């Protein structure tokens, strides 16, 4: 999108002087940090939430999935809303919704109240996140300064994911699980006030329409599918309790595809999926996300429910894995230049396979280094190495004007895969554990999850070898995919819709 398309709106309050660029970047990065932090900050609080609110083991997955599904389903819509109605306006609306939902979740007295608050949080994040990078790139002139600003945005995203477990553990240990949500309220209020005063308004005057039906259908379909999968644990795959929501979910997804094929401004142009690199990379990202997204959930439960770690100890235990994501993301462009994007994706996934296979050998009395740290590092190092080349391959097959949309689609595919994968893996673990509540039974269930994840990732490797395009120039791929991936692996950050166009102006 050209700079000429950016037109000021009358909504911006007059000021005598323009805000310093560093203030604008700091505000946008603060919003991105909150979005990414809330993906992981609740993980170490899950056992405490369950004990306090009386939630079931299978229902616990929805504390994570309610946020992830709402975020994934409305993320592309949030980016388009920012283009049409103003990036500052959508930043304020999204952050306000996110902050109010955090307050409601922190004060929840029942499980359904917490889950509803988490879904609204995800909706707020979907409106907020796409505006953050656009605000950063519009505040800083093209050149080295903009590159440094984007690098800061990326690092903040990675830092939010890495800090989540540690921050969550400290809050639960010192106060209670409620503060993993309530902490967003004062921070969100400060950022809101700063954004009201400092941010300028901008929008794209291209007259496109919002595809609200598409966003609602894909979100409802994904949530219904996940609910149907979770019902198979107690009722079985052939019972009406499971079959009906599964059929309804598939029908909603089918209706979503029909709407996208007919609407003039679709949320997801189906024609993009006829491009081999776009289709193959998104399917690979979906499979990778279905395994990787579950890692934090089950590692946290294993550390606390089996090994007896406190929430803070569990958060500290996963810090090396969080740092490995960032390391892998930073190393990925070099690996791509050395062996090509396709082989880099395969190598990264194979590293993750080794970690998942190692983790599947967990026992009830093993030590930290061999049970959590080493396999965790391999899993997340592989995730960091694989995600950047997959995102790069997807954007390499898109027209210049569609690169931002494809980047958003990659993030959506990974998050949707993670949401459905968590529903499946939670069911797998619960069916193996059964009614037994012993450490041995729980370990058997968690180990089966990682064995299943190993199989899924092996399938992903085979798919990449067969379907990913060969001969994509590593330099062009790296430039498309490296900007946002470091902050997005294992999180919900990443490159929002429109980011690629903005960062390359």
HELIX and SHEET records of a PDB file:
HELIX    1   1 UNK A    3  UNK A    5  5                                   3    
HELIX    2   2 UNK A   21  UNK A   40  1                                  20    
HELIX    3   3 UNK A   43  UNK A   45  5                                   3    
HELIX    4   4 UNK A   46  UNK A   53  1                                   8    
HELIX    5   5 UNK A   61  UNK A   85  1                                  25    
HELIX    6   6 UNK A   87  UNK A  106  1                                  20    
HELIX    7   7 UNK A  111  UNK A  139  1                                  29    
HELIX    8   8 UNK A  144  UNK A  174  1                                  31    
HELIX    9   9 UNK A  179  UNK A  198  1                                  20    
HELIX   10  10 UNK A  212  UNK A  235  1                                  24    
HELIX   11  11 UNK A  240  UNK A  262  1                                  23    
HELIX   12  12 UNK A  270  UNK A  274  5                                   5    
HELIX   13  13 UNK A  276  UNK A  301  1                                  26    
HELIX   14  14 UNK A  302  UNK A  306  3                                   5    
HELIX   15  15 UNK A  311  UNK A  317  1                                   7    
HELIX   16  16 UNK A  319  UNK A  339  1                                  21    
HELIX   17  17 UNK A  341  UNK A  359  1                                  19    
HELIX   18  18 UNK A  368  UNK A  368  1                                   1    
HELIX   19  19 UNK A  369  UNK A  373  3                                   5    
HELIX   20  20 UNK A  374  UNK A  396  1                                  23    
HELIX   21  21 UNK A  400  UNK A  402  5                                   3    
HELIX   22  22 UNK A  403  UNK A  433  1                                  31    
HELIX   23  23 UNK A  439  UNK A  467  1                                  29    
HELIX   24  24 UNK A  474  UNK A  485  1                                  12    
HELIX   25  25 UNK A  499  UNK A  503  1                                   5    
SHEET    1   A 2 UNK A   6  UNK A   7  0                                        
SHEET    2   A 2 UNK A 203  UNK A 204 -1                                        
END                                                                             
